[in-house]
Amino acid sequence: MRKGSFPKNWDRLIAALIAVVLLASCAASGPRLAVPSNLVSEASVVGFSHVRFWGDQKPANINDIAKKKFAQTRSARPHLAKRGSRPSINYLAISGGGADGAFGAGLLVGWSDSGKRPEFEIVTGVSTGALIAPFAFLGKHHDPTLKKIYTTYTTKDFLRKQPLRGLMGGASLASDVPFQRLIAQYVDEELMAEIAQEHNKGRRLLIGTTNLDAQRPVIWDVGKIAASGNPESLQLMRKIFLASASIPAMFPPVFINVTADGTLYQEMHVDGGTTTQVFLIPSQLMLASIDRKFGVRPRRRVYIIRNGRVSPETKPVRDRTLSIASRSISTLIKYQGIGDLYQLNSFARRNGIRYRLAYIPKDFKDTSKEVFDKTYMNRLFDLAYQKGLKGYRWKTEPPGY
């Protein structure tokens, strides 16, 4: 769950870890058997078929994906698939942002209480957005869960600090055991059944991770996993949500078992925000060709929630290596996120999709004192809730466009 800036007490640890990684870059790898570079595109998740695709290219089986989705929609919601019809379709894309996910959660809950929040045909999530996405996908009756996650928990509920272990050759500065327990508490059999039910209606829940070996974004069709009937579905879903929100260096990576050319390998997955802060579907897709194939002409709208600020935040930086490194990383994350908003705008324009954007206002100051500061998150949730309740004025262009 990436945040635009790291708390003060983490600056030195993160920068020191970077130094350790650089010094150890020539060291031998661990016992994990990584997928060979020539087999990366052939690897498939053990026990599952076609439940993911690369986020930076058009899926090779896009026609099968579109055909299946249309068949499910026509069966469960025929008014959206009637030939010649012009149904209104809404999408929701939720970005990373760590504790700033309280903004997206508050906005969605307030929007629900206004009575104007629509049902979303596709919901996508990255990092903290991945934690929000399943509850936003399933609708208003899960709003209490959203509020609880972003207003009642603190840093200790997400991680257990272990800086020395991380700096002395471990995989991270903190243990993710508390985070795993939290995910297991909410991502259970009942939630999986609800997601599967909506998937079978033609709706889609997509979560982004980063395949660190391949340096590429991966989009997971979580609804298809939920509906697969595989006894390992719940465990895989939990791994995907964990991986999507596993900040590199702070949390350990998540390993996914895959097969390629008859051999078992382990892929390394980390925070989806490492490659993209927010996404909808691969930008190479042209929806008009799919619409013509099925004889429909939907009116589309994408709502994008950027859990972060998009304007510069002036703060004096100490002229010390560690402070400079920390500030540079947080700046890089911010501007990567803005670039993703522009890419989504370009995709929306090419496909005739109305673009709607929300982000934390620049006059709301970051007063957090730790990674997940409950007081700060409550203030941010309440601010966003009021904006959603009163009718948020969505931006129609990316910042500075």
C-alpha positions in Angstrom: 0.0 0.0 0.0 2.2 2.8 -1.3 2.1 6.2 0.2 3.4 9.4 -1.3 5.9 9.9 1.5 7.3 7.8 4.3 7.1 8.6 8.0 10.2 10.1 9.5 11.3 7.1 11.5 11.4 5.0 8.3 13.6 7.3 6.2 16.9 6.0 7.4 15.9 2.4 7.4 14.6 2.5 3.8 17.6 4.4 2.5 20.0 2.1 4.4 18.2 -0.9 2.9 18.8 0.5 -0.6 22.5 0.7 0.2 22.5 -2.8 1.4 20.8 -4.0 -1.7 23.3 -2.2 -4.0 26.2 -3.7 -2.1 24.7 -7.2 -2.2 23.5 -7.1 -5.9 26.2 -9.6 -6.9 25.4 -12.1 -4.2 23.9 -15.5 -5.0 20.1 -15.8 -5.1 18.2 -17.8 -2.6 16.7 -21.3 -2.9 13.7 -20.0 -4.9 13.5 -21.4 -8.4 12.6 -18.4 -10.6 11.0 -18.7 -14.0 13.7 -18.6 -16.7 13.5 -15.4 -18.9 12.6 -17.5 -22.0 9.6 -19.1 -20.2 8.2 -16.1 -18.4 5.3 -15.6 -20.8 4.4 -19.3 -20.8 4.1 -19.6 -17.0 0.7 -20.5 -15.6 -0.6 -20.6 -12.1 -0.7 -24.1 -10.7 -4.2 -25.4 -10.8 -5.7 -22.4 -12.7 -6.1 -21.5 -16.3 -6.3 -18.0 -17.8 -6.9 -16.2 -14.6 -4.4 -13.3 -15.3 -2.8 -11.4 -18.1 0.0 -8.8 -18.6 -1.1 -5.3 -17.8 1.1 -3.8 -20.5 -0.2 -5.6 -23.6 -3.5 -6.8 -25.1 -4.3 -10.3 -23.9 -3.8 -13.0 -26.6 -7.2 -14.5 -25.7 -9.0 -11.2 -25.6 -11.7 -12.5 -28.0 -12.5 -15.4 -25.6 -12.5 -13.0 -22.6 -15.0 -10.7 -24.4 -17.2 -13.5 -25.6 -17.5 -15.0 -22.1 -18.2 -11.7 -20.5 -20.9 -10.8 -23.1 -22.6 -14.3 -22.7 -22.7 -13.9 -18.9 -24.1 -10.4 -19.2 -26.7 -11.4 -21.8 -27.9 -14.2 -19.5 -28.0 -12.3 -16.2 -28.6 -8.7 -17.3 -30.1 -8.9 -20.8 -30.9 -5.1 -20.9 -27.2 -4.4 -21.1 -26.6 -6.8 -24.1 -29.6 -6.1 -26.3 -28.5 -5.6 -29.9 -28.6 -2.0 -30.9 -28.9 -0.8 -27.3 -27.0 2.1 -25.7 -26.7 1.1 -22.0 -24.9 3.2 -19.5 -21.8 1.4 -18.0 -19.6 2.6 -15.2 -16.1 1.6 -14.3 -14.2 2.2 -11.1 -10.3 2.3 -10.8 -8.8 2.7 -7.4 -5.1 3.7 -6.9 -2.5 2.9 -4.4 -1.7 5.3 -1.5 -1.2 3.4 1.8 -3.1 5.1 4.6 -4.4 7.6 2.1 -6.8 4.8 1.1 -9.0 6.3 3.8 -9.8 8.9 1.2 -11.2 6.4 -1.3 -13.0 4.5 1.4 -14.7 7.6 2.8 -15.6 8.9 -0.7 -17.3 5.6 -1.6 -19.2 5.4 1.7 -20.4 9.0 1.4 -21.4 8.4 -2.2 -23.4 5.4 -1.2 -25.2 7.3 1.5 -26.1 10.0 -1.0 -28.1 7.4 -2.9 -26.3 8.2 -6.2 -23.4 5.6 -6.3 -23.9 3.4 -9.4 -23.1 -0.3 -9.8 -19.7 -0.7 -11.5 -19.2 -3.1 -14.4 -15.5 -3.4 -13.8 -13.6 -2.5 -10.6 -9.9 -2.4 -10.5 -7.5 -2.0 -7.5 -3.8 -1.5 -6.9 -2.1 -1.6 -3.5 -4.4 0.0 -0.9 -6.9 0.2 -3.8 -6.8 -3.6 -4.0 -8.1 -3.7 -0.4 -10.9 -1.3 -1.2 -11.8 -2.9 -4.5 -13.7 -6.1 -3.5 -15.9 -4.2 -1.1 -16.6 -1.4 -3.7 -17.3 -4.2 -6.2 -19.9 -5.9 -4.0 -21.8 -2.7 -3.1 -23.2 -0.6 -0.3 -23.7 -3.5 2.2 -20.0 -3.7 2.5 -19.5 0.0 3.4 -19.2 -0.8 7.1 -16.2 -3.0 6.4 -14.6 -0.2 4.4 -15.0 2.2 7.2 -13.7 -0.2 9.8 -10.5 -1.0 7.9 -9.6 2.6 7.3 -10.7 4.2 10.7 -10.0 1.6 13.4 -6.6 -0.1 12.6 -3.1 1.2 13.3 0.4 0.3 12.1 0.7 -2.7 14.4 -2.4 -4.2 12.8 -0.6 -4.2 9.4 3.0 -5.0 10.2 5.5 -5.9 12.8 8.8 -4.0 12.5 12.0 -6.0 12.2 14.5 -3.5 10.8 17.7 -5.3 11.9 16.6 -8.6 10.3 15.7 -6.8 7.1 19.1 -5.0 6.9 21.1 -8.1 7.7 19.9 -10.1 4.7 16.2 -10.5 5.2 13.5 -9.8 2.6 11.9 -6.8 4.4 12.0 -4.3 7.2 8.8 -5.6 8.6 6.9 -8.9 9.0 3.6 -9.1 7.1 2.0 -11.7 9.5 -0.4 -9.1 11.0 -1.4 -8.1 7.5 -2.0 -11.7 6.4 -4.3 -12.2 9.4 -6.2 -9.0 8.6 -6.7 -10.1 5.0 -7.8 -13.6 6.1 -10.4 -12.0 8.4 -12.2 -10.2 5.6 -11.4 -12.3 2.5 -13.3 -15.5 3.5 -15.5 -18.1 1.9 -18.5 -15.9 2.1 -16.8 -12.9 0.4 -15.4 -15.3 -2.3 -18.9 -16.7 -3.0 -20.3 -13.1 -3.4 -17.5 -12.2 -5.8 -18.1 -15.4 -7.8 -21.8 -14.6 -8.0 -21.2 -11.2 -9.5 -18.5 -12.5 -11.8 -21.0 -15.0 -13.3 -23.3 -12.0 -14.1 -20.5 -10.6 -16.4 -19.0 -8.1 -13.9 -15.3 -8.1 -13.3 -13.0 -7.5 -10.3 -9.4 -7.0 -11.4 -6.4 -6.6 -9.1 -2.9 -5.5 -10.1 0.4 -6.9 -8.8 4.0 -6.5 -10.1 5.9 -9.6 -11.3 9.3 -8.3 -10.0 11.3 -10.9 -11.9 9.8 -9.8 -15.2 9.5 -6.1 -14.3 5.9 -6.2 -15.6 2.4 -5.4 -14.3 0.0 -8.4 -13.9 -3.8 -8.1 -13.9 -5.6 -10.8 -12.0 -9.2 -11.8 -12.8 -10.2 -12.3 -9.1 -13.8 -13.1 -10.0 -12.8 -15.9 -12.3 -10.6 -17.4 -9.5 -13.5 -17.1 -7.0 -15.9 -18.8 -9.5 -13.4 -21.6 -10.5 -14.4 -24.1 -7.8 -10.7 -24.8 -7.2 -10.2 -25.7 -3.5 -7.1 -23.4 -3.6 -9.1 -20.4 -4.8 -9.4 -18.6 -1.5 -5.7 -19.1 -0.7 -4.7 -17.6 -4.1 -7.1 -14.7 -3.7 -5.5 -13.8 -0.3 -2.0 -14.0 -1.9 -3.0 -11.7 -4.6 -4.5 -9.0 -2.3 -1.4 -9.4 -0.1 1.0 -9.1 -3.0 -0.8 -6.1 -4.5 -0.3 -4.2 -1.2 3.2 -5.4 -0.3 5.4 -2.4 -0.4 8.8 -3.5 -1.5 11.4 -3.4 1.3 8.7 -2.7 3.9 6.8 -6.0 3.4 8.3 -9.3 2.1 7.4 -10.3 -1.5 4.7 -12.9 -2.2 5.6 -16.0 -4.1 3.2 -17.6 -6.6 3.7 -21.2 -7.7 3.6 -21.5 -11.5 4.5 -24.2 -14.1 6.3 -23.7 -17.3 7.6 -26.4 -19.7 6.6 -29.0 -17.1 8.7 -27.5 -14.3 7.5 -25.9 -11.0 8.7 -22.3 -10.4 8.0 -19.5 -8.0 7.3 -16.0 -9.3 8.0 -13.0 -7.0 5.1 -10.6 -6.8 5.1 -7.2 -5.0 3.1 -4.0 -4.7 1.1 -3.4 -7.9 2.1 0.3 -7.6 5.7 -0.6 -8.5 4.6 -0.7 -12.1 1.4 1.3 -12.2 -0.5 3.3 -9.6 -3.9 2.9 -11.2 -5.3 1.0 -14.2 -8.5 0.0 -15.9 -7.6 -2.5 -18.7 -4.6 -2.7 -21.0 -4.4 0.5 -22.9 -3.9 -1.2 -26.2 -7.5 -2.4 -26.3 -10.0 -0.6 -28.6 -13.5 -1.2 -27.3 -15.3 -0.1 -30.4 -14.2 -3.3 -32.3 -15.6 -5.4 -29.4 -18.8 -3.4 -29.4 -19.3 -3.9 -33.2 -18.8 -7.6 -32.8 -21.7 -7.8 -30.3 -23.9 -5.1 -31.8 -24.0 -2.8 -28.8 -23.0 0.9 -28.3 -22.6 1.5 -24.5 -22.2 4.9 -23.0 -19.2 4.4 -20.7 -17.8 6.4 -17.7 -14.7 5.7 -15.7 -14.4 6.9 -12.1 -10.8 7.1 -10.9 -10.0 7.5 -7.2 -6.4 8.6 -6.7 -5.6 8.0 -3.0 -3.0 10.7 -2.8 -2.2 14.3 -3.6 -1.3 15.5 -7.1 0.0 19.0 -6.3 3.6 19.6 -5.0 4.0 19.6 -1.2 6.8 21.8 -0.1 8.9 20.5 2.7 12.5 21.4 3.6 14.8 18.4 3.0 18.0 17.9 5.0 21.1 17.8 2.9 21.9 14.3 4.0 22.0 11.1 1.8 19.2 9.3 3.6 16.8 12.3 3.6 17.5 13.0 0.0 16.9 9.4 -1.0 13.6 9.1 0.9 12.3 12.4 -0.5 13.3 11.4 -4.0 11.5 8.1 -3.8 8.3 9.7 -2.6 8.5 12.3 -5.3 9.0 9.6 -7.9 5.9 7.8 -6.7 3.8 10.9 -6.9 4.7 11.8 -10.4 4.4 8.2 -11.6 0.9 8.3 -10.3 0.2 11.5 -12.2 1.6 9.9 -15.4 -0.8 7.0 -14.9 -3.7 9.5 -14.7 -2.7 10.9 -18.1 -2.4 7.5 -19.6 -5.9 6.6 -18.4 -7.2 9.9 -19.9 -5.6 9.0 -23.2 -7.2 5.5 -23.2 -10.6 7.0 -22.2 -10.5 9.5 -25.1 -9.6 6.9 -27.7 -12.5 4.7 -26.5 -15.1 7.4 -26.0 -15.2 6.9 -22.2 -16.1 9.9 -20.0 -13.3 10.5 -17.6 -14.0 11.3 -13.9 -11.2 11.8 -11.3 -11.0 12.4 -7.6 -8.0 13.0 -5.4 -7.0 14.4 -2.0 -7.4 18.2 -2.0 -4.1 20.1 -1.7 -5.3 22.0 1.4 -5.6 18.8 3.4 -2.3 18.5 5.1 -0.5 15.2 5.8 -0.2 15.1 9.6 0.5 11.4 9.9 3.1 10.4 12.5 3.4 6.7 11.5 2.8 4.4 8.6 -0.9 3.9 9.5 -1.9 6.8 11.7 -5.5 6.2 12.9 -6.1 9.9 13.8 -5.0 11.0 10.4 -6.9 8.3 8.6 -10.1 9.2 10.5 -9.8 12.9 9.5 -9.2 11.9 5.9 -12.1 9.4 5.8 -14.5 12.0 7.3 -13.4 14.7 4.8 -14.0 12.3 1.8 -17.2 11.0 3.3 -18.7 14.5 3.4 -17.6 15.2 -0.2 -19.2 12.0 -1.4 -22.4 12.6 0.6 -22.8 16.2 -0.7 -22.0 15.2 -4.3 -18.3 15.2 -5.2 -17.3 17.5 -8.0 -15.4 15.0 -10.2 -12.6 16.4 -12.3 -12.9 15.7 -16.0 -9.2 15.9 -16.9 -6.0 14.9 -15.2 -4.2 17.5 -13.1 -2.5 20.3 -15.2 -4.0 19.0 -18.4 
